[in-house]
Amino acid sequence: MTINYLKNIAVSDTGFMFDPATGNTFTLNETALYIVNLLKEDKTKEQIISQIAEEYEVSVEQIERDMSDLLIQLKELGLVK
């Protein structure tokens, strides 16, 4: 998966995401914001899952589902490839 395009996206601490190339704006929930920020730091899917599992009382299976859903949405929006 290529996330280089995501690096050009502006993301606020409150979950507001802005794509300067298209002018589109998006709102992220707390989990999506956390994942997007880690993706922008070049963390791998495995690193993100591990980090979330360590910090929160959530099963790895739930994290994988949430992350998969988010990545599908980001792909549909053209923000990752």
Backbone as CSV, one residue per row, in Angstrom:
resi,resn,N_x,N_y,N_z,CA_x,CA_y,CA_z,C_x,C_y,C_z
1,MET,0.843,-1.175,0.000,0.000,0.000,0.000,0.887,1.236,0.000
2,THR,0.552,2.180,-0.836,1.280,3.431,-0.907,0.517,4.486,-0.127
3,ILE,1.179,5.072,0.852,0.516,6.115,1.632,1.171,7.466,1.422
4,ASN,2.051,7.569,0.435,2.749,8.830,0.208,1.792,9.994,0.051
5,TYR,0.682,9.779,-0.646,-0.263,10.870,-0.848,-0.835,11.344,0.480
6,LEU,-1.035,10.433,1.404,-1.590,10.782,2.709,-0.691,11.770,3.448
7,LYS,0.598,11.726,3.173,1.529,12.629,3.848,1.275,14.087,3.489
8,ASN,0.667,14.338,2.340,0.380,15.706,1.916,-0.922,16.241,2.486
9,ILE,-1.644,15.417,3.195,-2.932,15.788,3.765,-2.707,16.469,5.111
10,ALA,-3.400,17.580,5.318,-3.330,18.274,6.606,-4.342,17.647,7.556
11,VAL,-3.887,17.333,8.773,-4.759,16.718,9.769,-4.640,17.506,11.066
12,SER,-5.787,17.959,11.588,-5.773,18.705,12.847,-5.854,17.741,14.026
13,ASP,-5.560,18.248,15.207,-5.643,17.449,16.425,-7.070,17.030,16.744
14,THR,-8.047,17.709,16.160,-9.449,17.399,16.433,-10.055,16.442,15.410
15,GLY,-9.268,16.020,14.416,-9.748,15.047,13.448,-10.243,15.635,12.147
16,PHE,-9.974,16.899,11.915,-10.333,17.538,10.655,-9.207,17.274,9.668
17,MET,-9.534,16.718,8.505,-8.526,16.376,7.507,-8.822,17.151,6.227
18,PHE,-7.791,17.761,5.663,-7.935,18.595,4.475,-6.976,18.127,3.397
19,ASP,-7.510,17.932,2.197,-6.706,17.549,1.038,-6.480,18.802,0.199
20,PRO,-5.291,19.409,0.253,-5.052,20.648,-0.480,-5.099,20.473,-1.998
21,ALA,-4.871,19.274,-2.487,-4.889,19.043,-3.934,-6.300,19.136,-4.506
22,THR,-7.292,18.715,-3.723,-8.671,18.706,-4.221,-9.576,19.701,-3.512
23,GLY,-9.143,20.156,-2.338,-9.985,21.031,-1.533,-10.999,20.277,-0.691
24,ASN,-10.968,18.952,-0.762,-11.905,18.141,0.012,-11.533,18.124,1.483
25,THR,-12.556,18.068,2.327,-12.348,17.964,3.765,-13.038,16.710,4.278
26,PHE,-12.506,16.181,5.358,-13.018,14.961,5.962,-12.945,15.110,7.473
27,THR,-13.792,14.368,8.163,-13.758,14.344,9.619,-13.439,12.924,10.065
28,LEU,-12.470,12.800,10.952,-12.051,11.493,11.451,-12.516,11.313,12.889
29,ASN,-12.922,10.089,13.229,-13.194,9.817,14.636,-11.860,9.614,15.346
30,GLU,-11.903,9.423,16.646,-10.674,9.348,17.440,-9.760,8.210,16.980
31,THR,-10.336,7.055,16.707,-9.538,5.907,16.273,-8.916,6.151,14.907
32,ALA,-9.713,6.654,13.980,-9.205,6.935,12.634,-8.103,7.990,12.679
33,LEU,-8.278,9.007,13.506,-7.264,10.052,13.652,-5.949,9.457,14.145
34,TYR,-6.040,8.596,15.129,-4.855,7.952,15.690,-4.137,7.133,14.612
35,ILE,-4.896,6.349,13.859,-4.315,5.507,12.814,-3.713,6.355,11.698
36,VAL,-4.416,7.379,11.254,-3.909,8.243,10.181,-2.602,8.909,10.604
37,ASN,-2.534,9.388,11.833,-1.295,10.015,12.302,-0.140,9.018,12.308
38,LEU,-0.408,7.773,12.687,0.644,6.755,12.661,1.039,6.410,11.227
39,LEU,0.072,6.363,10.327,0.392,6.124,8.913,1.269,7.241,8.357
40,LYS,0.985,8.473,8.747,1.784,9.606,8.279,3.213,9.538,8.808
41,GLU,3.412,8.789,9.909,4.753,8.596,10.478,5.457,7.377,9.868
42,ASP,4.879,6.827,8.801,5.441,5.659,8.112,5.410,4.379,8.937
43,LYS,4.502,4.289,9.883,4.341,3.050,10.646,3.681,2.012,9.743
44,THR,4.091,0.764,9.894,3.472,-0.317,9.134,2.155,-0.705,9.791
45,LYS,1.352,-1.450,9.052,0.078,-1.930,9.597,0.327,-2.736,10.870
46,GLU,1.332,-3.580,10.852,1.655,-4.414,12.004,2.088,-3.565,13.198
47,GLN,2.892,-2.533,12.956,3.327,-1.649,14.040,2.144,-0.904,14.651
48,ILE,1.233,-0.460,13.805,0.063,0.273,14.287,-0.814,-0.636,15.136
49,ILE,-1.067,-1.839,14.647,-1.893,-2.786,15.402,-1.256,-3.082,16.748
50,SER,0.038,-3.315,16.758,0.754,-3.603,18.001,0.680,-2.430,18.970
51,GLN,0.885,-1.218,18.465,0.867,-0.034,19.321,-0.518,0.194,19.926
52,ILE,-1.560,0.050,19.126,-2.918,0.242,19.638,-3.246,-0.835,20.667
53,ALA,-2.860,-2.078,20.391,-3.129,-3.182,21.314,-2.439,-2.962,22.656
54,GLU,-1.243,-2.372,22.635,-0.511,-2.098,23.869,-1.136,-0.961,24.669
55,GLU,-1.673,0.042,23.989,-2.179,1.236,24.656,-3.636,1.134,25.095
56,TYR,-4.409,0.295,24.415,-5.841,0.216,24.689,-6.249,-1.231,24.936
57,GLU,-7.327,-1.405,25.647,-7.843,-2.749,25.914,-8.781,-3.162,24.782
58,VAL,-8.190,-3.454,23.638,-8.937,-3.835,22.449,-8.266,-5.071,21.858
59,SER,-9.075,-5.995,21.362,-8.507,-7.207,20.770,-7.817,-6.872,19.447
60,VAL,-6.826,-7.657,19.122,-6.110,-7.487,17.861,-7.082,-7.647,16.693
61,GLU,-8.027,-8.565,16.822,-9.012,-8.789,15.761,-9.840,-7.536,15.508
62,GLN,-10.255,-6.859,16.577,-11.049,-5.632,16.433,-10.211,-4.528,15.788
63,ILE,-8.975,-4.418,16.198,-8.081,-3.409,15.620,-7.896,-3.677,14.128
64,GLU,-7.677,-4.930,13.773,-7.495,-5.284,12.363,-8.733,-4.939,11.544
65,ARG,-9.929,-5.216,12.084,-11.168,-4.886,11.367,-11.306,-3.381,11.192
66,ASP,-11.085,-2.636,12.284,-11.212,-1.178,12.217,-10.217,-0.582,11.231
67,MET,-8.986,-1.077,11.273,-7.960,-0.547,10.388,-8.270,-0.901,8.936
68,SER,-8.727,-2.103,8.700,-9.097,-2.515,7.348,-10.225,-1.642,6.807
69,ASP,-11.242,-1.393,7.628,-12.355,-0.531,7.215,-11.861,0.873,6.874
70,LEU,-10.980,1.416,7.709,-10.448,2.756,7.471,-9.644,2.798,6.177
71,LEU,-8.799,1.810,5.958,-7.970,1.798,4.753,-8.824,1.683,3.496
72,ILE,-9.901,0.923,3.566,-10.825,0.832,2.427,-11.424,2.203,2.140
73,GLN,-11.852,2.897,3.184,-12.430,4.231,3.009,-11.405,5.207,2.438
74,LEU,-10.177,5.158,2.939,-9.131,6.051,2.437,-8.825,5.757,0.967
75,LYS,-8.841,4.483,0.588,-8.625,4.113,-0.817,-9.749,4.650,-1.688
76,GLU,-10.994,4.494,-1.218,-12.144,4.975,-1.985,-12.090,6.491,-2.184
77,LEU,-11.515,7.196,-1.218,-11.382,8.649,-1.307,-10.148,9.063,-2.111
78,GLY,-9.336,8.084,-2.511,-8.136,8.369,-3.285,-6.984,8.894,-2.451
79,LEU,-7.031,8.652,-1.140,-5.992,9.180,-0.259,-4.839,8.212,-0.048
80,VAL,-5.049,6.940,-0.327,-3.977,5.939,-0.299,-4.158,5.038,-1.508
81,LYS,-3.096,4.373,-1.880,-3.151,3.425,-3.003,-2.655,2.084,-2.540
